[in-house]
Amino acid sequence: MITLVKNANVFNPEPLGNRDILIAGQKIAALEADLTVTGIPNLTVFDAKGATVTPGLVDGHVHLIGGGGEGGFATRTPEVLLSSLIRGGVTTVAGLLGTDCTTRHVASLYAKTKGLNIEGVTAYMFTGGYPVPSPVATGGIREDILFMDTVIGLKTAVSDHRSSHPTTDELARAVSEARTAGLTAGKAGCVVVHLGGSKAGFAPLRDLLEKTDIPIRQFIPTHVNRTENLFEEALAWTRDGGFIDLTAGINPQRGARGSVKVSEAVARCLKEGCDLSRICVSSDANGSIPVFDENGAITGVGVAGFDPLLSELRDMCAHEKLPLEIALLPFTKAAANALGLSGNKGTLSAGMDADFLLLDETLNLTHMMAKGKMLMENQELLVKGTFET
């Protein structure tokens, strides 16, 4: 299928101005001013009418098969629906397990990523979860990354009462397995590290860096905006060359007391001279949002969604006064870079995957294309998941 998108105000995420986008199959064939295409039968022409066109969002932390369970079996959260990804503007997603790695399985997560790829978006995943040794689907971490096509790295957890409290040596072995497998398989082999609310903060990761030769860029510490102290440590981490991942749903206005709102966090990163190419934002969608009392007893459970992503993007521009090209970086180019996907995702140029969003003047999503196919048009879903009605 050949599609020509005319009159698009393109952000790459750098601003390119008015451009036409020629799409052949799932790829961008050309992105130029005033393209003229002739001699192609059944050419589809779409007039963007000056709308803002951006890369599709790359969400690197999603509980695709659900999470939760901290409040009992009835608090296990549901699987992600394709329609939720579309409405959230997410064209590329990476799934992972959370606290519950007993009733949730790596193999089931793999099946979910395969299904989402068939349904129309691009889905990857991380093996592992909170426990150490890491849960896997095959013989180990190395084998999962090497032989399972959608597995790009490892998930683990530290500084949290729900983690396995791994020693530095245990953590180093797991990370080394992911790194070596990534090098062999031509994947990132990155390690998403859940950071909880413990006072230890980044200390387990700092200890590992001191005692090993594993590079700081192998890690993606996540939820780093959950407290002011943790965010301060995150700023130091990224100044030292590491990636950090801010969670859009962790927001004092949404009940996360003491947290740092993502739009404010990104503005602070910019003000303090941090390299925004190493700052990512993810949703943690379909993970549970447990609420604990002062004694550690759970008092309630919510479910995270995708809507905070675009909401925080709008707040960066409207409230923090960041230029759109700066605000887009953590959701697109930086996230793709952290996940080792920058060859196909995160920017708009010839040869890249045809994943992009059309936003109106208030940065609300109106259209979405993934893999060269329009999935949303004029805010109406054109595609739904296999069992969605």
Order of alpha helices (4+ residues) and beta strands (2+ residues): beta-beta-beta-beta-beta-beta-alpha-beta-alpha-beta-alpha-beta-alpha-beta-alpha-beta-alpha-beta-alpha-beta-beta-beta-alpha-alpha-alpha-beta-beta-beta-beta
